[in-house]
Amino acid sequence: MIHKNFKSIEKTVFGRGSFNQLDEILQPKRSLNQGFMVFVVDNYFKGKDLEKRIPAKPEDLVYFIDVDPHEPTTEQIDQLRDEILATKGLPSGLIGIGGGSIMDIAKATALMLTNEGPSQNYQGLNLIKKPGVYHVGVPTISGTGAECSMTAVLTGPEKKLGLKCEWTIFDQVILDSELTATVPVDKWFYTGMDTFIHCIESRDGILNNAYSMAYGEQSLKLCRDIYLGENAGQNPENDDKLMVASLMGGLSLTYSEVGICHALSYGLSKIFGEKHCYANCLAFQHLGDFYPEGVAEFNTMLKKHNIVLPTGLSKNWSDAEINAMAHVAYNLHHMWNHAIGTDWQEKISIEFIEGLFRRM
């Protein structure tokens, strides 16, 4: 067995109002490289109060990026990298402010600023050649675990796969749950379920261990409090809990792995452009034979919060589309290995995975 020797976030600040410390946190780094910062911000916040609170100096660059409806692409990262370098050179650092997609854009761009060529060349494990620039993550929605993961997930021309290495990890994370107060109920649910599914898949596979279980079980406890407890729903106390659950769920899967649901989700995102957390929910509801306890709890949470997921989607999919999604999912070998076992290729075929998509 190869034991993972992974790098964690260097610094984390947690607490309501901690976003106000961002200027102070960035100050010692401003002398690096060409002496300017790049802020990558979810376009949702343009014109809102948070825009006024971004501690950008006159020399800094601020990009508001629309992440709906599609997830980050390799082409998008390359264009952003090239524009920054052509405009002002190599920045002192890059700060991502937004949800999981912005976190991935920030991590990927920070890496590609110092690595030549198209980012699709680096989709995979430990393919990045040089450390990226200093980068900070400020999540404004909780659940994806992107704030602590060593992966920046991108959709490329050939595959959906992350830039994965220890240099992907944020140098600094600011966890301020006040920033999540305006998240719509449906997105609050779907992103929270991403955390829940992370923990179920991390637990219910061959790579689970005491380290991953410790984080995963605490994250699951918090998820149950948030979505099924006496004080269930969106409120300041639960916003704090979900931000911590997201971090712990991400750490759980880092030392274990995700499974079948995520493999299917990648297929949905690659072929149809479905957002990751929503795609996870679409798939997970049909996987009771693999994750019986998890799916039962998931269904209870759906009912508790009056969330209705569509079914019968596959009736409108062509055989070619289903086959394409199955190939995307099949090629995520590490996920199947964890979920099914080292002999997974003897049990799982393209046709079998097509059957899983036809359940949806």
N, C-alpha and C positions, 0 to 999 in steps of 0.2 A: 504493500500500500504506500502511495506517495502522500505524505502529510503536507497540507497546504501551509506555506509560510507567507501569509499575505500581509500587505501593508494596510493599516487602518487609517481613518481620518486623523490628521496630525492634531488638529484643535477643533473643539466643538463648544459652542456657547448655546445654552438652552434657557428659555424663559420668555414670558410675555413682555414685549417691549425691547427685546435684545437686538432687534434690527437697528435700533438707534446707535449701536456700538460699531456699525460697519465702517464708518469714516475713520474711527480710531484704529480699528483693526487693519485697515488698508494702508494707513500712513507710513509705517516702517518699510513697506514694500514698494513705495512709489519711486524710489531711486533706481530700481532695477531696469535693465534694458533701455528702452527709449523714453522712459519716464511718463507713461500715460496708462490709464486703465481702460478696459473695455467692459461695458455693462451689456449683457444680453438679457432682455426682459420680455416676458410674455406680453403680447400686444393688448391683452385684456386690461392691463393696468395703465395704458396710455390715456392721459386726460383725467385719471383718477388720483386720489390723494397720495397713493404710494409713489407715483411718478415724482411728485414734489419732494419726497423724502429720500430719493436716491442721491447719495453724496458724490455726484459727479463734479469734477473740476472742469474749467474751460478747455483744458488740453485733452480731456477724456472723450471716448467715443461711446455713444449709447445707441443700441439697436433694439427696436421693438419688433418682435418676431411673432407672426400669427402661426400658431401650432395646430389650428383646426382647419380642415378635418384630418390632415395627414400627419404622420409621425416623421421625425427627422430622416433626411436622406443623405447619402454620401455626397451627392451633387451640391446640396444646400451647404454642407460643411465646407466643401472645397471653395465655393463661391465666397462665403463669409471670410474664410482664411485669406484668400487672395485679395479681397477688398481691404481688409485690415492692414496687411503687409504693404500693399500699394499706397494706401492713404498715409500711414504714419510709421510703418516699420513694426518692430517687435515690441509688444506692450509689456508693461511691468506685471500685469496680471489680468485675469478675466473673471468676471463675476456673473453667475447665472441666477436670475430671480424669476421664479415661476414653478411650474409643475414638472412632472417627470420628463417630458419632452425637452423643456428648457434645460433641465439638469444634464441630459444627454448631449444637447447641443453645446453647452458650456464645456463639458468634459472633452468631447471630441475636438472642438475647435482649439482648446488649450493644447491638446496633443499635436494637432496638425499644423499649428503655427511654427513648430520646430521640426517637423518631419516632412520631407519632400514627396511630391507625387500625389496621386489621387487617394482619397481615404479608403476607397474600396479595396486597395491593396493591403490594408491593415485590418480588415475584418477577420477576426480570429483571435487566438490566444498568443500573447507575447510576441506579436509581430512589429509593434512599435519599436523604433530604433533609438530614439532619444527622449528624455523627459520633456514634458510640455512646460508651458509657463505656469506660474503661480495661479491657482484657480480656487474660487470660493463658491459654495453652493448655498442659496437661500431659498428653500422650498416654500411655496405658497399654497400647496395642497399636499396632503399626507397619504401615503399608501404605497407608492411605487418602489420605495427603497432606493431610488436612483441617487439619493443624497449620500448614500454610504457604499454603493456597489462599485466594484472595480471594472464595470462594463459601461460603455457608452453605446447603446443599441441604435444601429442605423439600418435603414433599408437601402440597399444598393441595387445596381442593375441586375445582379444575379442572385442575391440572397439578402435576407434580413438577419444580421448578425452583428455582435458588438465589437468595438475596439476594446480588447480586454487585456489589461496588464496592471501592475501595481502603480504605474504612473497615472492611470486614469483616476484614481481616488482623489477626491477633493483635499486640498491642503487645509481648508477651513470650512466649517459648516455653521450656519446660524439657524437655530431652530426656534422660531418665534411664531407660536400658534395664533397670535393676533392676525397674522397675515392670511390665515385660512378661513376667516370669519365669513367671507362673501362667497365661498364655494357653493354652487347649487347642490341641492339635495341628491340628485341623481349621480353627479360626479363624486360627491362625498361618499356615496355608497360604493360606486364601482372602484374607486381608488382604494378605499378601505378593504374591499374584498380582494384586491391584489395582494395586500399584506396577509390577509387570512389565508389565501391560496398558497402564497409563498411558504407559510408555516406548515400547512397540511402536506404539501408536496415535499418539503424538506424533511419532514418527519417520516412520511410513508414511503421510504425508499431505502436502498441498500447502503447509501453513504451517510445516513444519519449517525450521530455520535453524541457524546455527552455535551460537547461544546455547542453544536448546532441545536440540540434539544433544549439546552438551558435558555438560549435566546428565544427559540421558537415557542416554547411553552409559556414564557412570560408574555410574549407578543400575543399569543392566542387568548390568554387570560384577559389582556387589555381589550382585545377585539370583542370578546363576549360581554365585557362590561359596557362597551360603547354601543354595541348593536342589539344586545339582549337584556341588559341590566335594568335595574329599577329607574335609573336616570338616563335610559337609552335616548340617543338622538344627538343633534348638533347643539352643543353648548360649550362654554369655555373649558370646563373640566375635561370633557371628552375630546375637545380639540387638542389639549395637552397630551392626553393619553394616546390619541391616534398618531401624533407626531413621534412619540417614543416607540409605539408599536411598529411603525413603519421602519424606523432605524433598526430595531431589534429583529424584525422579520428579514430585513436585508442582510443582516449579519448572520442570521440562521442559514439562509440559503448560500451565503458566501462559503461557509465551511461544510455545506452539504451540497444540495443541487435542487433545481426545480424538476418537474416531471411532465406528464402527458398533457395536462391542461396548457402549459406554456408552449409546448411543441405545437399544439393545434392552434393556439392563439397567434403564433408567429405566421402560420399559414394564412389565417384570416387577415392579418395585417399586411402581409406581403401581396396577396392577390386582390383583396378588396379594400385595403387601406383602413381597416377598422382600428380604432384606438385600442391600445394594448389592454388597458384595464377592463374596458367593455368587452373586448374579444375574450378575455379570460372568463368573464361571467357567462357569456354565450356558450362557451365550451363546457365549463365546469358543471353546469346544471345537468349535463348528460353523462357524467362520469361516475355515477353512483356505484357501478360494479368495480371500479378501481379505488375510489375514495369514499366508501359508504358513510362513515361517520362525518367526514367533512362536508359531503354534499347534503346530508340530512340537516346539519347545522346551517349551512348556506341557505337551504330552502326555508328554514325557520326565520332567518334574518330577512330574506326577501319578503315574506308575508308580514313580518313585524313592521317593515318600513314601506309597505305598499308599492314595492318595486315589481313591475311585470316585465319579464324578458320575452322577446319574441321567440316563437318556435316555428317550425315548418319552413325555415329559410332555404333549406337545401332543395326544395321543390323548384326554386327559381335559379338554381345553379346548373351550369352545363357539366357534362362529364369531364370535359377538358379542364374546367375551373377546379373541380373537385380533385382531379388527378394532380393538377399543379400545386394545390394546397397540400396534398398528401406528400408530394416530393419535398416541399419545404420542411414539413414536419419530420419526415423520415430522416432527413440529413442532420438533424439535431441529435446526433448519436449520444452525447453525454446525458441528455435528458432521458432518453429511453433506457440507457444503461442503468441509471439511478432508479427509475420507476419499475422496470421489469426484471433487470438482472443482467449479468454479463453475457448471458445467452439470448439476449433480446432479439437478435437478428434471426434466430430460429423460430421465434414466436410472432414477430411483428413483420408484416409485409406492407407494401404500398396498398394492396387491396384491403387489408385490415384497416389501415388508417383512413382510406376512402369511406369505409363503413362508419367510422367514428364521425366523420364530417356529415354523412347522410343522416345521422341522428338529429342534427341541428335544425 
